[in-house]
Amino acid sequence: MAGQASSAADVQPSQRWIPWMLMVPGIVWLTVFFAIPMFSMGKLSLENGGFSNYRNAFSDYRELIPRTFGYALAATVICILLGYPLAYVIAMRGGRRKNLLLALVVLPFFTTYLIRAISWRILLGDRGPVTRVLHSLHIIGQNTSIVGTAPAVIGALSYNFLPFMVLPIYVSLEKIDRKLLEVGPDLYASGWRTFRKVTLPLSLPGLFAGSLLTFIPASGDFINVEFVGSDAQRMIGNVVANNFVKEQFRPGLSALSFVLMAIILLGVLLYARLLGTEELV
Amino acid sequence: MNTQRRWVSRLLDGYAALVLIFLFIPIGLMVVFSFNQPRGQRNYEWNHFSLNAWKDPFKYPELKRALLKSLEVGAIVTVLAGCLGTLMALALVKYRFRGKGFINTIIVLPLTMPEVVMGFSLLTLFVNLRWETGFWTIVVAHVMFCVSYVATTVKARIRGFDWRLEEAAADLGAGPVRTFLRVTFPIIAPGVFAAALLTFALSLDDFTITYFNSGRVRTFPVEVFTQKRSRVPAQINVFGTMILLAATVIAVSGVLIERRRQRERV
């Protein structure tokens, strides 16, 4: 770090404007098209009824809000269960094939999001492979569909955000000094104990970042419900995307969007506290 | 290493392999179903093998038009976001100044916001400004979320470089243009190139933000989504497979080029 810091030039007082000149176009763009829209949406959320828009967001969508975050949470947990071991094996036991394995994790996501959603529709369709296997094993009834159920939506969400979980965890595991891990067995600690006391705590920053990168987009998603869900699985994103064209709905949808953001923020803060990674926020 | 631990390791390897296979199942289906002759309008169920979609990938003019539109948007966005993001990265890495932390936060924020919210809030701005949504609002929206990726990627690649080389070039009599072309650009080029590829891919892939701000213009993902109600032809899978192949070729050649560079350095 020290070497990196010293490579940055100390600017003469008369040249302080140089970095700002370089940044102005980008900052202006982000301010006008990212920050100001938040204000215009905030203003809109108070039109046609003021604060009652927020009250209505909660009362009209009493089931929608817990469902949305329930799905996002479930997908995040599944991503941890699938992604952590994968990241662990690549980082600790990948050897020379590390980069190849990482490339394989990312490669499926070079296809378009919508095409992956179509593939999930094929995978879970009534004559698709998963339904057939479950039918023949009598796990689900002959006339039961998987499409249009909560597990279908949660499965698709988990799949689409899995690499966002794997990559940050991999990065934090990779950084761990291997000598620390050799100390454990020398002190007669079991492999599990070494993992719990050394590896896991040191990988928490990656786990935290990965969870956010999964949870946030999953809670705003609406494409997966469109392809493998039904009205019964509607999420907040579906309500916004299906109604934004109609002008009279926009104030209510603005309020709903703020509710979505507020709950995400709350969840992130709680999670940071739970993991003890407050300094990351 | 005792036998118990060896078993645990093997189990872990097996589990990781299964997860990796899971990642590829939908992709495999996408490729397989590009060779399907769908019975109805939607390519969701296997009927029988056929090369029809591959023989005539541009059968549906709307899909072709949308794909070209996506490439057009992607090219413009890559140039614009590439310039804006690279300049920001240069400022953040090369100079020390007050307010750096604040700028870094602004750059990261768009990456932590659900796309629905970004897309919808941007639409409310366009409505306020009375800008009709269409081609240019798509470009504006894409540049907005790509700038952050470019700045982050370029920053990571050029950190730790010794910028005194620029001064050395100036001391040896090179003008600012020459210094930039001969010293600065070669340093930042790999990072900028990586960021440009990422931007192009992100722009091509984006559906959610585009959906809110595209008006009557349709990019490839928007067209696929709009048609979904009436038909999902196998041609979509053909395009998906081609995009995957192109990405693989680019990624592999990128790795090979990087390797050769490293060997030359040694």
Interface residues (C-beta under 8 A of the other chain):
Chain A: G3 Q4 A5 S7 A8 A9 D10 V11 R16 I18 P19 W20 L22 M23 P25 G26 I27 W29 L30 F33 F34 A35 I36 P37 M38 S40 M41 L44 L82 G83 P85 L86 Y88 V89 I90 R93 N99 L101 A103 L104 V105 L107 P108 F110 T111 T112 Y113 L114 I115 R116 I118 S119 W120 R121 I122 L123 G125 D126 R127 G128 Y159 L162 P163 G191 L212 I216 P217 S219 G220 D221 F222 I223 E226 F227 I236 G237 V240 A241 F244 R250 L253 S254 S257 L260 M261 I264
Chain B: R5 V8 S9 L12 D13 Y15 A16 V19 L20 F22 L23 F24 I25 P26 I27 L29 M30 F33 N43 Y44 E45 W46 C83 L84 G85 L87 M88 L90 A91 L92 V93 K94 Y95 R96 F97 I103 I106 I107 L109 P110 T112 M113 P114 E115 V116 V117 M118 F120 S121 L122 L123 T124 L125 V127 N128 V140 A141 V143 M144 V147 S148 A151 R159 G160 F161 D162 W163 A201 L204 D205 F207 T208 Y211 F212 F220 P221 V224 F225 K228 V232 I236 N237 F239 G240 I243 L244 A247 T248 A251 V255
